[in-house]
Amino acid sequence: MTARKTSQTMKPATAAKKLGVYLEATPAEFQDGVVSRDELNALQTDPPEWLQELRRTGPHPRAVVAARLGVSISGLARAGITEALTTDDIEAIRDENPDWLEHERATQAEVRRQEAELKKKARS
């Protein structure tokens, strides 16, 4: 007897995270179903129009917002930004360049510098 190979599936929230999109902005059929590994791979290699549009204009999950602003997710929370933002919202924050953004970018740069220093010491 051989075991049948079953397709690995994941919850829509996990798939949305792997795709870098905000789950609540995805189509209902995506939110209500399960996503197989093969379906996820297909979405990544040949994204449908809804996925391309979400990636382009948002709303974006906090991890994407943080990366686009060059800050940490914690930095967003400290600034009071807890909701998903659109690309236009992110660009408006960048253009405005508020004090909190400069401070959080400096904090992020310092954290990265320290991490690089620790890696360098570990190799020595």
C-alpha positions as CSV (number, residue, x, y, z in Angstrom):
1,M,0.0,0.0,0.0
2,T,1.2,3.5,-0.8
3,A,-0.1,6.6,1.0
4,R,-1.9,9.1,-1.1
5,K,-0.1,12.4,-1.4
6,T,-2.5,15.1,-0.2
7,S,-2.0,18.7,-1.1
8,Q,-0.9,20.9,1.7
9,T,-3.5,23.7,2.5
10,M,-3.4,26.9,4.5
11,K,-5.9,29.3,5.9
12,P,-6.6,32.5,3.8
13,A,-4.8,34.6,6.5
14,T,-1.6,32.7,6.1
15,A,-1.8,32.8,2.3
16,A,-2.5,36.6,2.4
17,K,0.5,37.1,4.7
18,K,2.7,35.1,2.3
19,L,1.4,37.1,-0.6
20,G,2.0,40.4,1.2
21,V,-1.6,41.6,1.0
22,Y,-4.3,42.7,3.5
23,L,-6.7,39.8,3.9
24,E,-9.8,42.0,4.3
25,A,-9.1,43.6,0.9
26,T,-9.0,40.3,-0.9
27,P,-12.0,38.9,-2.8
28,A,-14.6,37.0,-0.7
29,E,-13.9,33.7,-2.4
30,F,-10.2,34.0,-1.3
31,Q,-11.2,34.9,2.3
32,D,-13.8,32.1,2.6
33,G,-11.8,29.2,1.2
34,V,-8.6,27.4,1.8
35,V,-5.5,27.8,-0.3
36,S,-3.4,24.9,-1.4
37,R,0.4,25.1,-1.8
38,D,-0.1,24.8,-5.6
39,E,-2.6,27.6,-5.7
40,L,-0.3,29.8,-3.6
41,N,2.5,29.1,-6.0
42,A,0.3,29.9,-9.0
43,L,-0.8,33.2,-7.4
44,Q,2.9,34.1,-6.8
45,T,4.1,33.2,-10.3
46,D,1.1,34.5,-12.3
47,P,-0.9,36.9,-10.0
48,P,-4.4,37.7,-11.1
49,E,-5.5,41.3,-11.7
50,W,-7.0,41.7,-8.2
51,L,-3.7,40.6,-6.6
52,Q,-1.6,42.9,-8.8
53,E,-4.0,45.8,-8.0
54,L,-3.8,45.1,-4.2
55,R,0.0,45.1,-4.4
56,R,0.1,48.3,-6.4
57,T,-2.5,50.4,-4.5
58,G,-3.3,48.7,-1.3
59,P,-4.6,48.7,1.3
60,H,-1.4,47.2,2.6
61,P,-0.8,45.2,5.8
62,R,1.3,46.8,8.5
63,A,4.4,44.8,7.6
64,V,4.3,46.2,4.1
65,V,3.5,49.7,5.3
66,A,6.5,49.5,7.7
67,A,8.9,48.3,5.0
68,R,7.8,51.0,2.6
69,L,8.3,53.7,5.2
70,G,11.6,52.2,6.4
71,V,10.5,51.7,10.0
72,S,9.5,48.8,12.2
73,I,6.0,47.6,12.9
74,S,6.5,48.7,16.5
75,G,7.5,52.1,15.2
76,L,4.1,52.3,13.4
77,A,2.3,51.4,16.6
78,R,4.2,54.1,18.5
79,A,3.1,56.6,15.9
80,G,-0.5,55.4,16.3
81,I,-0.8,53.8,12.9
82,T,-2.6,50.5,13.5
83,E,-4.7,50.2,10.3
84,A,-3.9,49.2,6.8
85,L,-2.8,52.1,4.5
86,T,-3.0,52.6,0.8
87,T,-0.1,53.4,-1.4
88,D,-1.4,57.0,-1.6
89,D,-1.5,57.2,2.3
90,I,2.1,55.9,2.5
91,E,3.3,58.4,-0.1
92,A,1.5,61.3,1.8
93,I,3.3,60.3,5.0
94,R,6.6,60.2,3.1
95,D,6.0,63.6,1.6
96,E,5.0,65.1,4.9
97,N,8.0,63.5,6.6
98,P,6.7,64.0,10.2
99,D,9.1,64.0,13.2
100,W,8.0,60.5,14.3
101,L,9.0,59.1,10.8
102,E,12.5,60.6,11.0
103,H,12.9,59.3,14.6
104,E,11.7,55.8,13.7
105,R,13.9,55.6,10.7
106,A,16.9,56.6,12.8
107,T,15.9,54.0,15.4
108,Q,15.6,51.4,12.6
109,A,19.0,52.3,11.2
110,E,20.6,52.1,14.6
111,V,19.1,48.6,15.2
112,R,20.4,47.4,11.8
113,R,23.8,48.8,12.5
114,Q,23.9,47.0,15.9
115,E,22.7,43.7,14.3
116,A,25.4,44.0,11.6
117,E,28.0,44.6,14.3
118,L,26.9,41.6,16.2
119,K,27.1,39.4,13.1
120,K,30.6,40.7,12.4
121,K,31.6,39.8,16.0
122,A,30.1,36.4,15.7
123,R,32.1,35.6,12.6
124,S,35.4,36.7,14.3
